[in-house]
Amino acid sequence: MDRMTERLDKHVEHLDQSDRRVTEVEDGQMELATSQVKLNKDLSSLRLKVDDLKAHSRRNNLRIVGIAESTAIDNMEGFIEQLLVQLLGLFSDLFVVELI
């Protein structure tokens, strides 16, 4: 009988340990799920911010239409810079010309 009680006690102890491990895993899983929800919210917020920053950066751009690509100009950036200075009266040190 003592031997049966001893074996039963070992099984109970083993079940208690297993129960503790399962509880720890469940708690960890809940923390991960909560963390994932927060990270998804942060990601969405950051994506919106990136889109907003892209939109703001485009607002400072100027598109010039009507100059044919086949126009034989060696220095197109210099030509555009000169055009802006002549037409708008801008100083060339106030802007940067980049062709895209």
Secondary structure as the mmCIF struct_conf table of DSSP 4:
data_model
#
loop_
_struct_conf.conf_type_id
_struct_conf.id
_struct_conf.beg_label_comp_id
_struct_conf.beg_label_asym_id
_struct_conf.beg_label_seq_id
_struct_conf.end_label_comp_id
_struct_conf.end_label_asym_id
_struct_conf.end_label_seq_id
HELX_RH_AL_P HELX_RH_AL_P1 ASP A 2 ARG A 59
TURN_TY1_P TURN_TY1_P1 ASN A 60 ASN A 60
TURN_TY1_P TURN_TY1_P2 GLU A 69 SER A 70
BEND BEND1 ASP A 74 ASP A 74
HELX_RH_AL_P HELX_RH_AL_P2 MET A 76 LEU A 88
HELX_RH_3T_P HELX_RH_3T_P1 SER A 92 LEU A 94
#
